[in-house]
Amino acid sequence: MQNTWMAKKEEITDEDRDWYIVDAKGKPLGRVASKVATVLQGKHKPTYTPHVDTGDFVVVVNAADVKLTGNKPEQKMYYSHSDYLGNLKEKSYGELLEEDSLIPIKEAVRRMMPKNNLATEMLKKFKPYKGEDHPHVSRDFKELEIE
């Protein structure tokens, strides 16, 4: 009888993780976020294990230049609630861009991650930057293609 191999937390080190780079300029927000979330979780690897962080690092350059299709730039709303009555806050996509242009991509990736404690650890490997410059130039990057 064959046994199913499962990764263990002690076996996964930062040396085992690859570094991917994505140029998000002109790419749809949802497609970039879904591809990044898949790589952060490690679902692109044969060693994927749901209860262990087997994912890789992802650097997104030009994250402020992602595009939204249709009327979404004017109509898309982001909601937050403080759990007190009457405290539902809403901001449009444009207001979020004025506040911080990285918030939309951070939120899109965060919301595509699993809803558990492991997602917090996985999101630490996500590095979005507004422009082309980033502090990880010494890394050996693999290009992550977005259709």
OpenMM code with the backbone's topology and positions (N, CA, C; nanometers):
from openmm import Vec3, app, unit

residues = "MET GLN ASN THR TRP MET ALA LYS LYS GLU GLU ILE THR ASP GLU ASP ARG ASP TRP TYR ILE VAL ASP ALA LYS GLY LYS PRO LEU GLY ARG VAL ALA SER LYS VAL ALA THR VAL LEU GLN GLY LYS HIS LYS PRO THR TYR THR PRO HIS VAL ASP THR GLY ASP PHE VAL VAL VAL VAL ASN ALA ALA ASP VAL LYS LEU THR GLY ASN LYS PRO GLU GLN LYS MET TYR TYR SER HIS SER ASP TYR LEU GLY ASN LEU LYS GLU LYS SER TYR GLY GLU LEU LEU GLU GLU ASP SER LEU ILE PRO ILE LYS GLU ALA VAL ARG ARG MET MET PRO LYS ASN ASN LEU ALA THR GLU MET LEU LYS LYS PHE LYS PRO TYR LYS GLY GLU ASP HIS PRO HIS VAL SER ARG ASP PHE LYS GLU LEU GLU ILE GLU".split()
positions = [
    Vec3(0.0845, -0.1184, 0.0000),
    Vec3(0.0000, 0.0000, 0.0000),
    Vec3(0.0892, 0.1250, 0.0000),
    Vec3(0.0527, 0.2250, -0.0822),
    Vec3(0.1295, 0.3480, -0.0886),
    Vec3(0.0802, 0.4480, 0.0145),
    Vec3(0.1729, 0.5220, 0.0691),
    Vec3(0.1374, 0.6288, 0.1616),
    Vec3(0.1437, 0.7623, 0.0890),
    Vec3(0.0561, 0.8528, 0.1247),
    Vec3(0.0565, 0.9862, 0.0674),
    Vec3(0.1599, 1.0704, 0.1402),
    Vec3(0.2461, 1.1358, 0.0631),
    Vec3(0.3483, 1.2202, 0.1237),
    Vec3(0.2871, 1.3536, 0.1626),
    Vec3(0.3166, 1.4010, 0.2838),
    Vec3(0.2685, 1.5309, 0.3319),
    Vec3(0.3891, 1.6106, 0.3793),
    Vec3(0.3967, 1.7371, 0.3419),
    Vec3(0.5053, 1.8231, 0.3868),
    Vec3(0.4914, 1.8501, 0.5356),
    Vec3(0.6045, 1.8681, 0.6010),
    Vec3(0.6064, 1.9027, 0.7431),
    Vec3(0.6688, 2.0406, 0.7578),
    Vec3(0.6227, 2.1134, 0.8574),
    Vec3(0.6677, 2.2510, 0.8768),
    Vec3(0.8197, 2.2586, 0.8915),
    Vec3(0.8799, 2.1603, 0.9583),
    Vec3(1.0240, 2.1614, 0.9819),
    Vec3(1.1035, 2.1383, 0.8533),
    Vec3(1.0437, 2.0731, 0.7558),
    Vec3(1.1135, 2.0417, 0.6313),
    Vec3(1.1213, 2.1591, 0.5350),
    Vec3(1.0330, 2.2567, 0.5488),
    Vec3(1.0264, 2.3697, 0.4557),
    Vec3(1.1111, 2.4845, 0.5102),
    Vec3(1.2110, 2.5267, 0.4347),
    Vec3(1.2955, 2.6389, 0.4745),
    Vec3(1.2874, 2.7475, 0.3681),
    Vec3(1.3401, 2.8654, 0.4001),
    Vec3(1.3374, 2.9752, 0.3037),
    Vec3(1.4261, 2.9466, 0.1825),
    Vec3(1.5237, 2.8574, 0.1963),
    Vec3(1.6070, 2.8212, 0.0821),
    Vec3(1.5287, 2.7380, -0.0192),
    Vec3(1.4234, 2.6691, 0.0263),
    Vec3(1.3409, 2.5884, -0.0631),
    Vec3(1.2430, 2.6733, -0.1439),
    Vec3(1.2231, 2.7957, -0.1020),
    Vec3(1.1240, 2.8823, -0.1656),
    Vec3(1.1861, 2.9594, -0.2817),
    Vec3(1.1122, 2.9685, -0.3902),
    Vec3(1.1560, 3.0460, -0.5057),
    Vec3(1.1047, 3.1895, -0.4920),
    Vec3(1.1613, 3.2783, -0.5708),
    Vec3(1.1163, 3.4167, -0.5773),
    Vec3(1.0600, 3.4413, -0.7171),
    Vec3(0.9366, 3.4898, -0.7212),
    Vec3(0.8712, 3.5222, -0.8477),
    Vec3(0.8525, 3.6728, -0.8562),
    Vec3(0.8568, 3.7246, -0.9777),
    Vec3(0.8321, 3.8673, -0.9996),
    Vec3(0.7202, 3.8811, -1.1030),
    Vec3(0.6311, 3.9760, -1.0776),
    Vec3(0.5169, 4.0016, -1.1649),
    Vec3(0.5149, 4.1502, -1.1987),
    Vec3(0.5035, 4.1817, -1.3261),
    Vec3(0.4825, 4.3199, -1.3675),
    Vec3(0.3327, 4.3377, -1.3889),
    Vec3(0.2685, 4.4127, -1.2997),
    Vec3(0.1233, 4.4251, -1.3011),
    Vec3(0.0732, 4.5409, -1.3869),
    Vec3(0.1605, 4.6087, -1.4548),
    Vec3(0.1195, 4.7254, -1.5335),
    Vec3(0.0223, 4.6847, -1.6443),
    Vec3(-0.0991, 4.7406, -1.6383),
    Vec3(-0.1995, 4.7160, -1.7405),
    Vec3(-0.2683, 4.5809, -1.7315),
    Vec3(-0.2392, 4.5020, -1.6298),
    Vec3(-0.3016, 4.3700, -1.6138),
    Vec3(-0.4267, 4.3833, -1.5266),
    Vec3(-0.5288, 4.3005, -1.5490),
    Vec3(-0.6492, 4.3061, -1.4660),
    Vec3(-0.6199, 4.2674, -1.3206),
    Vec3(-0.6769, 4.3426, -1.2278),
    Vec3(-0.6521, 4.3243, -1.0849),
    Vec3(-0.6835, 4.1821, -1.0388),
    Vec3(-0.7965, 4.1283, -1.0783),
    Vec3(-0.8370, 3.9959, -1.0329),
    Vec3(-0.7469, 3.8850, -1.0828),
    Vec3(-0.7001, 3.8963, -1.2053),
    Vec3(-0.6120, 3.7922, -1.2602),
    Vec3(-0.4764, 3.7934, -1.1911),
    Vec3(-0.4250, 3.9123, -1.1646),
    Vec3(-0.2977, 3.9224, -1.0929),
    Vec3(-0.3137, 3.8650, -0.9522),
    Vec3(-0.4208, 3.9038, -0.8837),
    Vec3(-0.4412, 3.8603, -0.7454),
    Vec3(-0.4601, 3.7093, -0.7357),
    Vec3(-0.5339, 3.6491, -0.8279),
    Vec3(-0.5572, 3.5049, -0.8195),
    Vec3(-0.4296, 3.4263, -0.8457),
    Vec3(-0.3486, 3.4721, -0.9409),
    Vec3(-0.2220, 3.4036, -0.9697),
    Vec3(-0.1252, 3.4173, -0.8524),
    Vec3(-0.1186, 3.5365, -0.7941),
    Vec3(-0.0307, 3.5600, -0.6795),
    Vec3(-0.0754, 3.4761, -0.5600),
    Vec3(-0.2047, 3.4692, -0.5336),
    Vec3(-0.2552, 3.3895, -0.4213),
    Vec3(-0.2232, 3.2421, -0.4392),
    Vec3(-0.2304, 3.1922, -0.5613),
    Vec3(-0.1974, 3.0521, -0.5886),
    Vec3(-0.0511, 3.0234, -0.5573),
    Vec3(0.0378, 3.1129, -0.5987),
    Vec3(0.1811, 3.0924, -0.5752),
    Vec3(0.2137, 3.1073, -0.4267),
    Vec3(0.1517, 3.2034, -0.3577),
    Vec3(0.1766, 3.2219, -0.2148),
    Vec3(0.1370, 3.0980, -0.1348),
    Vec3(0.0306, 3.0308, -0.1765),
    Vec3(-0.0149, 2.9111, -0.1064),
    Vec3(0.0667, 2.7886, -0.1429),
    Vec3(0.1345, 2.7909, -0.2578),
    Vec3(0.2129, 2.6770, -0.3015),
    Vec3(0.1335, 2.5778, -0.3831),
    Vec3(0.0173, 2.6180, -0.4323),
    Vec3(-0.0671, 2.5264, -0.5093),
    Vec3(-0.0097, 2.4935, -0.6463),
    Vec3(0.0910, 2.5650, -0.6890),
    Vec3(0.1543, 2.5387, -0.8179),
    Vec3(0.2622, 2.4311, -0.8067),
    Vec3(0.2883, 2.3814, -0.6866),
    Vec3(0.3940, 2.2829, -0.6639),
    Vec3(0.3347, 2.1445, -0.6371),
    Vec3(0.4066, 2.0411, -0.6705),
    Vec3(0.3581, 1.9069, -0.6369),
    Vec3(0.3670, 1.8768, -0.4869),
    Vec3(0.4399, 1.9587, -0.4117),
    Vec3(0.4540, 1.9374, -0.2676),
    Vec3(0.3484, 2.0118, -0.1867),
    Vec3(0.2456, 2.0649, -0.2525),
    Vec3(0.1418, 2.1414, -0.1821),
    Vec3(0.0774, 2.0579, -0.0728),
    Vec3(0.0713, 2.1164, 0.0454),
    Vec3(0.0043, 2.0552, 0.1600),
    Vec3(-0.0825, 2.1630, 0.2231),
    Vec3(-0.2116, 2.1383, 0.2418),
    Vec3(-0.3017, 2.2446, 0.2873),
    Vec3(-0.2680, 2.3038, 0.4241),
    Vec3(-0.2127, 2.2240, 0.5147),
    Vec3(-0.1898, 2.2724, 0.6505),
    Vec3(-0.0463, 2.3205, 0.6748),
    Vec3(0.0358, 2.3281, 0.5683),
    Vec3(0.1737, 2.3754, 0.5791),
    Vec3(0.1966, 2.4814, 0.4709),
    Vec3(0.2698, 2.5862, 0.5068),
    Vec3(0.3007, 2.6923, 0.4119),
    Vec3(0.4144, 2.6466, 0.3208),
    Vec3(0.3803, 2.5999, 0.2010),
    Vec3(0.4803, 2.5537, 0.1045),
    Vec3(0.4974, 2.6533, -0.0102),
    Vec3(0.4390, 2.7711, 0.0016),
    Vec3(0.4394, 2.8685, -0.1070),
    Vec3(0.5711, 2.9406, -0.1248),
    Vec3(0.5764, 3.0233, -0.2281),
    Vec3(0.6961, 3.0975, -0.2646),
    Vec3(0.6750, 3.2469, -0.2416),
    Vec3(0.7845, 3.3225, -0.2518),
    Vec3(0.7791, 3.4679, -0.2404),
    Vec3(0.7346, 3.5266, -0.3737),
    Vec3(0.6556, 3.6350, -0.3669),
    Vec3(0.6092, 3.7023, -0.4883),
    Vec3(0.6319, 3.8527, -0.4727),
    Vec3(0.7040, 3.9113, -0.5679),
    Vec3(0.7258, 4.0554, -0.5738),
    Vec3(0.6434, 4.1076, -0.6905),
    Vec3(0.5571, 4.2044, -0.6628),
    Vec3(0.4741, 4.2648, -0.7679),
    Vec3(0.5227, 4.4078, -0.7888),
    Vec3(0.5718, 4.4359, -0.9084),
    Vec3(0.6141, 4.5719, -0.9418),
    Vec3(0.5032, 4.6381, -1.0237),
    Vec3(0.4992, 4.7700, -1.0197),
    Vec3(0.3941, 4.8493, -1.0851),
    Vec3(0.2556, 4.8085, -1.0355),
    Vec3(0.2461, 4.7775, -0.9065),
    Vec3(0.1186, 4.7333, -0.8493),
    Vec3(0.0141, 4.8442, -0.8504),
    Vec3(0.0570, 4.9673, -0.8536),
    Vec3(-0.0374, 5.0788, -0.8567),
    Vec3(-0.1005, 5.0958, -0.9943),
    Vec3(-0.0462, 5.0286, -1.0960),
    Vec3(-0.0941, 5.0460, -1.2331),
    Vec3(-0.1802, 4.9310, -1.2829),
    Vec3(-0.2387, 4.8526, -1.1918),
    Vec3(-0.3301, 4.7475, -1.2369),
    Vec3(-0.4549, 4.8146, -1.2918),
    Vec3(-0.5254, 4.7442, -1.3796),
    Vec3(-0.6437, 4.8066, -1.4391),
    Vec3(-0.7694, 4.7316, -1.3942),
    Vec3(-0.8772, 4.8028, -1.3951),
    Vec3(-1.0085, 4.7454, -1.3726),
    Vec3(-1.0869, 4.7618, -1.5012),
    Vec3(-1.1655, 4.6616, -1.5351),
    Vec3(-1.2394, 4.6656, -1.6606),
    Vec3(-1.3773, 4.7275, -1.6400),
    Vec3(-1.4353, 4.7746, -1.7480),
    Vec3(-1.5709, 4.8285, -1.7442),
    Vec3(-1.5821, 4.9544, -1.6600),
    Vec3(-1.6914, 4.9636, -1.5822),
    Vec3(-1.7167, 5.0804, -1.4981),
    Vec3(-1.6659, 5.0618, -1.3557),
    Vec3(-1.5888, 4.9561, -1.3307),
    Vec3(-1.5440, 4.9279, -1.1945),
    Vec3(-1.4623, 5.0410, -1.1306),
    Vec3(-1.3792, 5.1145, -1.2053),
    Vec3(-1.3054, 5.2215, -1.1373),
    Vec3(-1.3962, 5.3241, -1.0678),
    Vec3(-1.5154, 5.3461, -1.1217),
    Vec3(-1.6073, 5.4408, -1.0579),
    Vec3(-1.7045, 5.3723, -0.9622),
    Vec3(-1.7421, 5.2476, -0.9900),
    Vec3(-1.8497, 5.1834, -0.9152),
    Vec3(-1.8045, 5.0867, -0.8061),
    Vec3(-1.6815, 5.0364, -0.8121),
    Vec3(-1.6360, 4.9370, -0.7148),
    Vec3(-1.6225, 5.0013, -0.5777),
    Vec3(-1.6826, 4.9372, -0.4757),
    Vec3(-1.6809, 4.9893, -0.3394),
    Vec3(-1.6107, 4.8901, -0.2466),
    Vec3(-1.5393, 4.9436, -0.1489),
    Vec3(-1.4753, 4.8640, -0.0450),
    Vec3(-1.5432, 4.8970, 0.0868),
    Vec3(-1.5796, 4.7942, 0.1624),
    Vec3(-1.6538, 4.8116, 0.2865),
    Vec3(-1.5709, 4.7648, 0.4049),
    Vec3(-1.5882, 4.8322, 0.5180),
    Vec3(-1.5283, 4.7872, 0.6436),
    Vec3(-1.6273, 4.8173, 0.7557),
    Vec3(-1.6228, 4.7362, 0.8579),
    Vec3(-1.7158, 4.7516, 0.9692),
    Vec3(-1.6410, 4.7294, 1.0987),
    Vec3(-1.6680, 4.8131, 1.1995),
    Vec3(-1.5977, 4.8038, 1.3269),
    Vec3(-1.6725, 4.7166, 1.4280),
    Vec3(-1.7813, 4.6521, 1.3865),
    Vec3(-1.8671, 4.5697, 1.4726),
    Vec3(-1.9513, 4.6510, 1.5705),
    Vec3(-1.9539, 4.7823, 1.5559),
    Vec3(-2.0461, 4.8648, 1.6324),
    Vec3(-2.1620, 4.9028, 1.5403),
    Vec3(-2.2800, 4.9203, 1.5986),
    Vec3(-2.3975, 4.9538, 1.5190),
    Vec3(-2.3759, 5.0840, 1.4418),
    Vec3(-2.4103, 5.0836, 1.3155),
    Vec3(-2.4040, 5.2034, 1.2337),
    Vec3(-2.2645, 5.2421, 1.1890),
    Vec3(-2.1671, 5.1548, 1.2036),
    Vec3(-2.0301, 5.1903, 1.1681),
    Vec3(-1.9815, 5.1231, 1.0411),
    Vec3(-2.0699, 5.1044, 0.9451),
    Vec3(-2.0282, 5.0515, 0.8158),
    Vec3(-1.9671, 5.1651, 0.7345),
    Vec3(-1.8406, 5.1496, 0.6985),
    Vec3(-1.7711, 5.2511, 0.6206),
    Vec3(-1.7560, 5.1995, 0.4778),
    Vec3(-1.7704, 5.2872, 0.3830),
    Vec3(-1.7511, 5.2486, 0.2437),
    Vec3(-1.6634, 5.3511, 0.1739),
    Vec3(-1.5749, 5.2997, 0.0899),
    Vec3(-1.4872, 5.3843, 0.0100),
    Vec3(-1.4894, 5.3320, -0.1323),
    Vec3(-1.4839, 5.4229, -0.2264),
    Vec3(-1.4777, 5.3815, -0.3668),
    Vec3(-1.3339, 5.3454, -0.4015),
    Vec3(-1.3169, 5.2811, -0.5143),
    Vec3(-1.1836, 5.2435, -0.5623),
    Vec3(-1.0956, 5.3675, -0.5776),
    Vec3(-1.1523, 5.4755, -0.6278),
    Vec3(-1.0774, 5.5995, -0.6459),
    Vec3(-1.0291, 5.6574, -0.5145),
    Vec3(-1.1150, 5.6553, -0.4110),
    Vec3(-1.0743, 5.7049, -0.2792),
    Vec3(-0.9614, 5.6210, -0.2206),
    Vec3(-0.9684, 5.4897, -0.2422),
    Vec3(-0.8617, 5.4023, -0.1937),
    Vec3(-0.7295, 5.4312, -0.2643),
    Vec3(-0.7348, 5.4574, -0.3934),
    Vec3(-0.6130, 5.4889, -0.4677),
    Vec3(-0.5491, 5.6177, -0.4175),
    Vec3(-0.6320, 5.7165, -0.3803),
    Vec3(-0.5786, 5.8412, -0.3261),
    Vec3(-0.5141, 5.8180, -0.1903),
    Vec3(-0.5734, 5.7320, -0.1091),
    Vec3(-0.5200, 5.7025, 0.0245),
    Vec3(-0.3873, 5.6282, 0.0138),
    Vec3(-0.3871, 5.5156, -0.0572),
    Vec3(-0.2654, 5.4373, -0.0804),
    Vec3(-0.2926, 5.3506, -0.2023),
    Vec3(-0.2124, 5.3647, -0.3048),
    Vec3(-0.2396, 5.2955, -0.4305),
    Vec3(-0.2110, 5.1457, -0.4238),
    Vec3(-0.1534, 5.0961, -0.3143),
    Vec3(-0.1278, 4.9527, -0.2999),
    Vec3(-0.2419, 4.8787, -0.2302),
    Vec3(-0.3342, 4.9507, -0.1688),
    Vec3(-0.4422, 4.8858, -0.0931),
    Vec3(-0.5276, 4.7941, -0.1812),
    Vec3(-0.5690, 4.8337, -0.3032),
    Vec3(-0.6535, 4.7429, -0.3820),
    Vec3(-0.5889, 4.6074, -0.4103),
    Vec3(-0.4614, 4.6037, -0.4454),
    Vec3(-0.3989, 4.4748, -0.4751),
    Vec3(-0.3752, 4.3954, -0.3473),
    Vec3(-0.3421, 4.4634, -0.2386),
    Vec3(-0.3248, 4.3934, -0.1103),
    Vec3(-0.4561, 4.3284, -0.0668),
    Vec3(-0.5652, 4.4028, -0.0788),
    Vec3(-0.6966, 4.3501, -0.0394),
    Vec3(-0.7409, 4.2365, -0.1304),
    Vec3(-0.7171, 4.2495, -0.2599),
    Vec3(-0.7587, 4.1453, -0.3535),
    Vec3(-0.6859, 4.0145, -0.3245),
    Vec3(-0.5558, 4.0217, -0.2989),
    Vec3(-0.4789, 3.9003, -0.2691),
    Vec3(-0.5206, 3.8442, -0.1342),
    Vec3(-0.5353, 3.9303, -0.0326),
    Vec3(-0.5729, 3.8841, 0.1016),
    Vec3(-0.7077, 3.8115, 0.0997),
    Vec3(-0.8020, 3.8632, 0.0221),
    Vec3(-0.9345, 3.8026, 0.0186),
    Vec3(-0.9383, 3.6722, -0.0606),
    Vec3(-0.8352, 3.6440, -0.1399),
    Vec3(-0.8280, 3.5178, -0.2140),
    Vec3(-0.7515, 3.4101, -0.1381),
    Vec3(-0.6978, 3.4458, -0.0232),
    Vec3(-0.6246, 3.3493, 0.0587),
    Vec3(-0.7239, 3.2729, 0.1464),
    Vec3(-0.6827, 3.1565, 0.2016),
    Vec3(-0.7729, 3.0846, 0.2917),
    Vec3(-0.7993, 3.1679, 0.4169),
    Vec3(-0.9136, 3.1455, 0.4778),
    Vec3(-0.9518, 3.2237, 0.5955),
    Vec3(-0.9070, 3.1497, 0.7215),
    Vec3(-0.7761, 3.1481, 0.7456),
    Vec3(-0.7228, 3.0829, 0.8651),
    Vec3(-0.5933, 3.1516, 0.9064),
    Vec3(-0.5313, 3.1024, 1.0121),
    Vec3(-0.4100, 3.1648, 1.0641),
    Vec3(-0.2910, 3.1478, 0.9702),
    Vec3(-0.2923, 3.0453, 0.8897),
    Vec3(-0.1825, 3.0205, 0.7978),
    Vec3(-0.1741, 3.1287, 0.6891),
    Vec3(-0.2868, 3.1892, 0.6571),
    Vec3(-0.2889, 3.2943, 0.5549),
    Vec3(-0.2039, 3.4134, 0.5973),
    Vec3(-0.1991, 3.4437, 0.7260),
    Vec3(-0.1170, 3.5542, 0.7751),
    Vec3(0.0297, 3.5295, 0.7457),
    Vec3(0.0736, 3.4066, 0.7669),
    Vec3(0.2123, 3.3714, 0.7376),
    Vec3(0.2400, 3.3751, 0.5872),
    Vec3(0.1445, 3.3291, 0.5085),
    Vec3(0.1618, 3.3285, 0.3636),
    Vec3(0.1707, 3.4708, 0.3084),
    Vec3(0.0920, 3.5623, 0.3634),
    Vec3(0.0895, 3.6996, 0.3131),
    Vec3(0.2181, 3.7754, 0.3440),
    Vec3(0.2981, 3.7270, 0.4369),
    Vec3(0.4261, 3.7914, 0.4662),
    Vec3(0.5243, 3.7746, 0.3509),
    Vec3(0.4975, 3.6797, 0.2617),
    Vec3(0.5831, 3.6560, 0.1463),
    Vec3(0.5397, 3.7367, 0.0247),
    Vec3(0.4378, 3.8196, 0.0390),
    Vec3(0.3841, 3.9018, -0.0694),
    Vec3(0.4423, 4.0424, -0.0585),
    Vec3(0.5114, 4.0877, -0.1625),
    Vec3(0.5815, 4.2161, -0.1598),
    Vec3(0.5374, 4.3036, -0.2777),
    Vec3(0.4331, 4.3880, -0.2607),
    Vec3(0.3921, 4.4769, -0.3707),
    Vec3(0.4668, 4.6102, -0.3662),
    Vec3(0.4986, 4.6652, -0.4828),
    Vec3(0.5664, 4.7946, -0.4937),
    Vec3(0.4994, 4.8770, -0.6019),
    Vec3(0.4936, 5.0106, -0.5788),
    Vec3(0.4244, 5.1009, -0.6706),
    Vec3(0.4934, 5.1114, -0.8057),
    Vec3(0.6244, 5.1156, -0.8065),
    Vec3(0.6986, 5.1340, -0.9307),
    Vec3(0.7857, 5.0146, -0.9634),
    Vec3(0.8862, 5.0400, -1.0476),
    Vec3(0.9781, 4.9339, -1.0898),
    Vec3(1.0820, 4.9015, -0.9833),
    Vec3(1.1121, 4.9969, -0.8956),
    Vec3(1.2196, 4.9792, -0.7976),
    Vec3(1.1718, 4.8971, -0.6787),
    Vec3(1.2574, 4.8040, -0.6367),
    Vec3(1.2305, 4.7249, -0.5172),
    Vec3(1.3629, 4.6825, -0.4552),
    Vec3(1.3663, 4.6523, -0.3244),
    Vec3(1.4926, 4.6214, -0.2566),
    Vec3(1.5398, 4.4767, -0.2738),
    Vec3(1.4744, 4.3970, -0.3548),
    Vec3(1.5075, 4.2555, -0.3679),
    Vec3(1.5842, 4.2256, -0.4971),
    Vec3(1.6603, 4.3208, -0.5474),
    Vec3(1.7272, 4.3047, -0.6767),
    Vec3(1.8320, 4.1943, -0.6750),
    Vec3(1.8856, 4.1588, -0.5589),
    Vec3(1.9908, 4.0570, -0.5535),
    Vec3(1.9356, 3.9144, -0.5660),
    Vec3(1.8051, 3.8978, -0.5639),
    Vec3(1.7434, 3.7653, -0.5738),
    Vec3(1.7429, 3.7146, -0.7176),
    Vec3(1.7368, 3.5834, -0.7293),
    Vec3(1.7251, 3.5192, -0.8601),
    Vec3(1.5762, 3.4953, -0.8859),
    Vec3(1.5155, 3.5823, -0.9680),
    Vec3(1.3712, 3.5800, -0.9892),
    Vec3(1.3325, 3.4882, -1.1043),
    Vec3(1.2121, 3.4313, -1.0899),
    Vec3(1.1459, 3.3653, -1.2015),
    Vec3(1.0309, 3.4563, -1.2420),
    Vec3(1.0067, 3.4643, -1.3712),
    Vec3(0.8989, 3.5484, -1.4227),
    Vec3(0.7660, 3.4748, -1.4074),
    Vec3(0.6654, 3.5426, -1.3526),
    Vec3(0.5329, 3.4859, -1.3376),
    Vec3(0.4430, 3.5505, -1.4421),
    Vec3(0.3957, 3.4726, -1.5383),
    Vec3(0.3160, 3.5251, -1.6489),
    Vec3(0.1696, 3.5354, -1.6103),
    Vec3(0.1089, 3.6484, -1.6419),
    Vec3(-0.0340, 3.6716, -1.6223),
    Vec3(-0.0950, 3.6896, -1.7599),
    Vec3(-0.2005, 3.6140, -1.7902),
    Vec3(-0.2636, 3.6237, -1.9219),
    Vec3(-0.3442, 3.7505, -1.9308),
] * unit.nanometer
topology = app.Topology()
chain = topology.addChain("A")
for resn in residues:
    res = topology.addResidue(resn, chain)
    for name in ("N", "CA", "C"):
        topology.addAtom(name, app.Element.getBySymbol(name[0]), res)
